[in-house]
Amino acid sequence: MESHRAKSKGQRAYDATGRQERARQQREVALDHARRLFLDQGYVATTVESIAHAAGVSAATVYKTYGGKAGLVRELCERALTGEGPVPAETRSDALRAATEARAVIDGWGTLAAEVSPRISPLLLLLRSAGETDGEAAALRVELDDTRLMRMADNAQYFVEGGHLRSGVTADEARDVLWLCTSPELYELLVLQRGWSATRFGAFVADVIAGALL
C-alpha cells in the first residue's frame, strides 16, 4: 500500500513537472508568434486572436497570461533584454563594472549593445508608432524609457565613483549620453536606415561613450 502511494505521489509530481514544461513551451511559442506578427503587421493590425490562432491556443489563454497586446509586448521586451545565453544581459552588464579599466567596461557595454539592440529596439519603435493612437502602448513606452533612464543613471555612477569622467562632465550628462546610446532611435538611424551591422553599431556606441565621457 505504501509503495503504491509513493508511486502515485511520484507520478503526480512527474505529471506536474511535465505540465509546467508544456505551459512554458506554449508561452514561448505564443511570444514567438506575437513578435513576428507585431513586427510584420504592426501593433494596431495585429490582434490577440491572430496571435492565439498562430500559436495554437485560445485567445482567452493569451488574455489570461498577458492581459492583452501591451502585456505581450512588455513580456517580449523583458525577454529581449535578457539577450543570448543563460545569464541575462543586464546581469552581465553589471558584472562588467567590476573592472577598473573604464574603456574595458565601455567596450563590454558596446558588445552588449550589439547583442541586445536588434532584439529590443524594434519593439520599442513598434510602441512609439502604436502610441500615437493606443494609450496602453504609449504608457508602456514611457514606462520602459523611464526604466532605461534610471538604469543609465545607475551606470553613470560607475564613472563618478571611479573618477573616470572627464573634467566638466556631470553625472547627469553621463546618464544622458548613455541613454542616447541605448536609444532605439540611434539603432533605427544607423542599422535600420543606413544598414550598419550590429557589430559596427556596438563599436560605435562604445566609441561615442568613451569620447564623450572619459
Secondary structure, 3 states (H helix, E strand, C coil): CHHHHHHHHHHHHHHHHHHHHHHHHHHHHHHHHHHHHHHHHCCCCCCHHHHHHHHCCCHHHHHHHHCCHHHHHHHHHHHHHHCCCCCCHHHHHHHHCCCCCHHHHHHHHHHHHHHHHHHHHHHHHHHHHHCCCCHHHHHHHHHHHHHHHHHHHHHHHHHHHCCCCCCCCCHHHHHHHHHHHCCHHHHHHHHHHCCCCHHHHHHHHHHHHHHHHC
